[in-house]
Amino acid sequence: MAVGRHSGAVVRVLTAFLSVAAAQAQQTVARSYPLPDHGSIQFRIPESWKEQIQQAPKNLPPTIIWSQKTGAAFRIMVTVGWQGPEADAKLTEAELKLRVDRSFQAIQPQAVEKKIKRRELKGPSARGYYFSATDRAPKPGEHKYLTQGIVLVGDLIVAFSIFTNDGQERVAAAALEAIRSAMHQKV
């Protein structure tokens, strides 16, 4: 009897420890990225990701790159832009869908999927669309899965590409959640 009670306590302690470890692995932090002459954009990303900003010259839109600190390689590229003042109209929902469809058509010859399954992505400020595709024959060092889309966040246009491999479904889900969380902080 004593062994049974002791084993049960060990199982409960291990379960509690693993639950805390899993929760910590998914802890997110708010990260703010400056946008030349357009304030900043904020995302909530997992603490376990590293980040890099590629700032284009002459106040052009930056590209944010998120990747793993440790473990299996993944890459998330987020380019944040804006329409110029000469733009006659803001991007419509139909235009967002069209851009996602065109992106899929561009990679479709290399994709396993024959038809796009466009999905909506909505958050407190973000709204747009994305698709996921599987590379038919990834080369060594390339990723097998691509999730790509575009969302509007206030006046900003956020285009993203998520590159993952087998077993990284949580990474793709966390990346979509980060995009969903985007908030524009104006100057």
C-alpha positions as CSV (number, residue, x, y, z in Angstrom):
1,M,0.0,0.0,0.0
2,A,2.7,2.5,0.9
3,V,4.4,1.9,-2.5
4,G,1.1,2.6,-4.3
5,R,0.5,5.9,-2.5
6,H,4.1,6.9,-3.0
7,S,3.9,6.1,-6.8
8,G,0.7,8.1,-7.1
9,A,2.4,11.1,-5.4
10,V,5.4,10.8,-7.8
11,V,3.0,10.7,-10.8
12,R,1.1,13.8,-9.5
13,V,4.4,15.7,-8.9
14,L,5.7,14.8,-12.4
15,T,2.4,15.7,-14.0
16,A,2.4,19.1,-12.2
17,F,6.0,19.7,-13.3
18,L,5.3,18.8,-16.9
19,S,2.2,21.0,-16.9
20,V,4.2,24.0,-15.6
21,A,7.0,23.3,-18.1
22,A,4.5,23.1,-21.0
23,A,2.9,26.4,-19.9
24,Q,6.3,28.1,-19.6
25,A,7.2,26.9,-23.1
26,Q,4.1,28.7,-24.4
27,Q,4.6,31.9,-22.4
28,T,4.4,34.9,-24.7
29,V,5.8,38.4,-24.5
30,A,4.8,41.6,-26.2
31,R,7.4,42.7,-28.7
32,S,7.3,46.1,-30.3
33,Y,9.0,46.9,-33.7
34,P,9.6,50.4,-34.9
35,L,8.2,51.4,-38.3
36,P,9.9,54.4,-40.0
37,D,7.4,57.4,-39.8
38,H,4.5,55.0,-39.0
39,G,4.8,54.3,-35.2
40,S,5.4,50.7,-34.3
41,I,3.7,47.3,-34.5
42,Q,3.4,45.0,-31.5
43,F,3.1,41.2,-31.5
44,R,2.8,38.7,-28.7
45,I,5.4,36.0,-29.5
46,P,6.6,33.0,-27.5
47,E,9.5,33.8,-25.2
48,S,11.4,30.9,-26.7
49,W,11.7,32.5,-30.1
50,K,14.6,34.7,-31.2
51,E,14.0,37.7,-33.4
52,Q,15.8,39.7,-36.0
53,I,14.8,42.8,-37.9
54,Q,16.0,43.5,-41.4
55,Q,15.5,47.2,-41.9
56,A,15.4,48.2,-45.5
57,P,17.1,51.5,-46.4
58,K,15.3,54.8,-47.0
59,N,12.4,54.2,-44.6
60,L,11.1,51.2,-46.5
61,P,9.1,48.5,-44.7
62,P,11.1,46.2,-42.3
63,T,11.0,42.4,-42.3
64,I,10.9,40.7,-38.9
65,I,12.3,37.2,-38.7
66,W,11.4,34.8,-35.9
67,S,13.2,31.5,-35.5
68,Q,14.1,28.9,-32.8
69,K,16.6,29.6,-30.1
70,T,17.1,25.8,-29.7
71,G,15.6,22.7,-31.3
72,A,14.3,22.0,-34.7
73,A,14.7,24.8,-37.3
74,F,11.7,27.0,-38.3
75,R,11.5,30.4,-39.8
76,I,8.8,33.0,-39.7
77,M,9.1,36.1,-41.9
78,V,6.8,39.1,-41.3
79,T,7.0,42.2,-43.6
80,V,5.1,45.2,-42.3
81,G,4.2,47.9,-44.9
82,W,1.8,50.6,-45.5
83,Q,0.0,52.2,-48.4
84,G,1.4,55.4,-49.7
85,P,-0.6,58.6,-49.5
86,E,-1.2,58.5,-53.2
87,A,-3.2,55.2,-52.9
88,D,-6.8,56.0,-53.9
89,A,-8.4,53.3,-51.8
90,K,-7.5,51.1,-48.9
91,L,-7.1,47.3,-49.5
92,T,-10.5,45.7,-49.7
93,E,-11.4,42.2,-48.4
94,A,-11.6,41.1,-52.0
95,E,-8.1,42.4,-52.7
96,L,-6.7,40.5,-49.7
97,K,-8.3,37.3,-50.9
98,L,-6.9,37.9,-54.4
99,R,-3.4,38.4,-53.1
100,V,-3.5,35.2,-51.0
101,D,-4.9,33.3,-54.0
102,R,-2.1,34.6,-56.2
103,S,0.5,33.6,-53.7
104,F,-0.8,30.1,-53.7
105,Q,-0.9,30.0,-57.5
106,A,2.7,31.0,-57.6
107,I,3.8,28.0,-55.5
108,Q,1.1,25.5,-56.5
109,P,3.3,23.6,-59.1
110,Q,5.6,22.6,-56.1
111,A,2.7,22.0,-53.7
112,V,1.1,18.7,-52.8
113,E,-2.3,20.4,-52.6
114,K,-4.0,21.0,-55.9
115,K,-6.5,23.5,-54.6
116,I,-6.2,26.3,-52.1
117,K,-8.0,26.2,-48.8
118,R,-8.0,29.9,-47.9
119,R,-8.7,30.6,-44.3
120,E,-9.7,33.8,-42.5
121,L,-7.5,35.2,-39.7
122,K,-9.0,37.8,-37.3
123,G,-7.8,39.4,-34.2
124,P,-8.6,42.5,-32.1
125,S,-7.0,44.6,-34.9
126,A,-5.9,42.2,-37.5
127,R,-8.0,40.9,-40.3
128,G,-7.0,38.9,-43.4
129,Y,-6.4,35.5,-45.0
130,Y,-3.8,32.8,-45.3
131,F,-3.3,29.3,-46.7
132,S,-1.1,26.4,-45.9
133,A,0.7,24.1,-48.4
134,T,3.1,21.2,-48.4
135,D,6.3,21.2,-50.6
136,R,6.1,18.2,-52.9
137,A,9.9,17.6,-52.7
138,P,11.8,19.9,-50.3
139,K,15.5,20.1,-50.9
140,P,17.9,19.4,-48.1
141,G,17.8,22.4,-45.7
142,E,14.4,23.6,-46.9
143,H,11.2,23.4,-45.0
144,K,8.3,21.0,-45.9
145,Y,5.4,23.3,-44.9
146,L,4.5,26.8,-45.8
147,T,1.7,28.9,-44.3
148,Q,1.5,32.3,-45.9
149,G,-0.9,35.2,-45.8
150,I,-1.7,38.9,-45.5
151,V,-3.6,40.8,-42.9
152,L,-4.5,44.5,-42.3
153,V,-3.7,45.9,-38.9
154,G,-5.1,49.4,-38.8
155,D,-3.4,51.2,-41.6
156,L,-0.6,48.6,-41.9
157,I,-0.3,45.7,-44.4
158,V,1.3,42.6,-42.8
159,A,2.5,39.9,-45.1
160,F,3.8,36.7,-43.5
161,S,5.4,33.4,-44.4
162,I,5.8,30.5,-41.8
163,F,8.2,27.8,-42.7
164,T,8.1,24.5,-40.7
165,N,8.7,20.8,-40.8
166,D,7.0,17.7,-39.5
167,G,6.2,17.9,-35.8
168,Q,6.1,21.7,-35.7
169,E,2.3,22.3,-35.8
170,R,2.6,24.2,-32.5
171,V,5.1,26.6,-34.1
172,A,2.7,27.3,-37.0
173,A,-0.2,27.8,-34.6
174,A,1.8,30.1,-32.3
175,A,2.9,32.1,-35.4
176,L,-0.7,32.6,-36.5
177,E,-1.6,33.6,-33.0
178,A,1.2,36.2,-33.0
179,I,-0.1,37.6,-36.3
180,R,-3.6,37.6,-34.9
181,S,-2.4,39.6,-31.9
182,A,-0.8,42.4,-33.9
183,M,-1.5,45.9,-32.8
184,H,-0.5,49.2,-34.6
185,Q,0.8,51.9,-32.3
186,K,0.7,55.2,-34.1
187,V,3.2,57.9,-33.7
